[in-house]
Amino acid sequence: MPSPAEDPVAHASYLHHSLALGLREEVVAGLHAALKVSNRRSWLAIVQFACAAPQPPDGYLERHRESPVLCTTCPGPLPDGQCVGVSDGGYAFTDELGPVSEGIKALNDRVTQGKTPYATIALMLPMTPAGDSKADRAQLLREVQGAYLAQYRANEVDKEDVPIRLVLANPGRDLNHGIQVANWLDEMARFPKDRLRVVFGFNLSVKPTADTISYLTRQKGIPVVGGPITATDLANDQSNRYPGLVKVVPSHLDQAHALQRYLKVDDDKTFLIEDLNGDDLYSRSLRTAFREVTKGAASGPEQYDSSRVTNGDFKQMVNSVCNSKAPTLYFAGRPHALAQLINALGDRGCTDRPLRVVTVSGASTIALEPDLNWGVFTRGGGLPAAHHEVLQVGAGVCGEGGGPVGHEPRVVAA
């Protein structure tokens, strides 16, 4: 497509002929691109010339299906400023993703311009985090960089027989546009040129994630490889709720049992703090798992609602933790709330004795929390913190029948 900034006449002519061929999505994307660089009069002239194109001949559209158009510019932001859609790297959803998107685009162009048949895979993550969410932005960048490095290794190092084309799918900040994006991915799965074969990613155990995975697997028949979605219920069972879903990390229940075996702590020496937010699959699943391994706790649990919790709420819980005299504290909540709890524990009245904080693999991102006070870990008797580490391949804990149910957790601070 000619650049509307460099050659607006050629751009308008291209859109005119594209519409005559029935390529409506490409024309829409081209008009959005022109809108960004044209004044009102020039843009209206482009629209009028493009729309003057004749209708495609009868039967033409049925014989020549249109390829789904990838984002090359924001195709009209949502009211909150977000852009949702699918990009092959030609459009970066955030400024931080600019360099890695360019790298993905370069690899993809090499793949599509080659002679070897390729396969397209889609990384589906919320790619427009809130502007003030430094932790989410840092995590997103690392996840996209990881996908790019995997693509680079497959194509350039291992020289796999089937080259990989990587696209980035953004369902929006809260995944509220997951179904819409899934429909675009379905078009790519059915279009011979795109050859979409699998969708992977999904880093949040929330209801929109479950709805989107169900839609992709049950209604569209597209395989899904889940990322760090650890909610126990977000998995296949005897009813085969998500046919074609594969998870690469143990569930919360498996992780809880692995931690219990590893720590060798009696139930009566544990204390539980749990999130009661019923809308969060992650917290609800983790709460159920940790209740099972702390059944004999001497007191507690302390509870909070992450949708409205404050730092003061955690400070009030600290007295109950000290009074319990339990040396091991299980935490069923997300990393941001964990950081708030750890900060509050730094000012506890029982700093003379160590207190171990235990949670699951989701805590691996706590280092990205900007408000975490790292000095707390060495104050007084210390605050060791252990979480379940899912990257230690080969360190699994075997369940009944010898099957692995998890991996050895590791101490992340002491």
Buried (B, 14 or more C-beta within 10 A) or exposed (E): BBEBEEEBEEBBBBBBEBBBBBBBBBBBBBBBBBBEBBEEEBBEBBBEBBEEBEEBEEEEBEEEEBBBBBBBBBBEEBEEEBBBBBBBBBBBBBEBBEEBBBBBBEBBBBBBEEEEEBBBBBBBBBBBBEEEBBBBBBBBBEBBBEBBEBBBEBBEEEEBEBBBBBBBBBBBBBBBBBBEBBBBBBBBBBBEEBBBBBBBBBBBBBEBBBBBBBBBBBEBEBBBBBBBBBBBBBBBEEEEBBEBBEBEBBBBBBBBBBBBBBBEBEBEBBBBBBBBBEEBBBBBBBBBBBBEBBEEBBBBBBBBBBEEBEEEBBBEBBEBBBBBEBBBBBBBBBBBBBBBBBBBBBEBEBBEEEBBBBBBBBBBBBBBBEEBBEEBBEBBBBBBBBBBBBEEEEBBBEBEEEEBBBBBBBEBBE
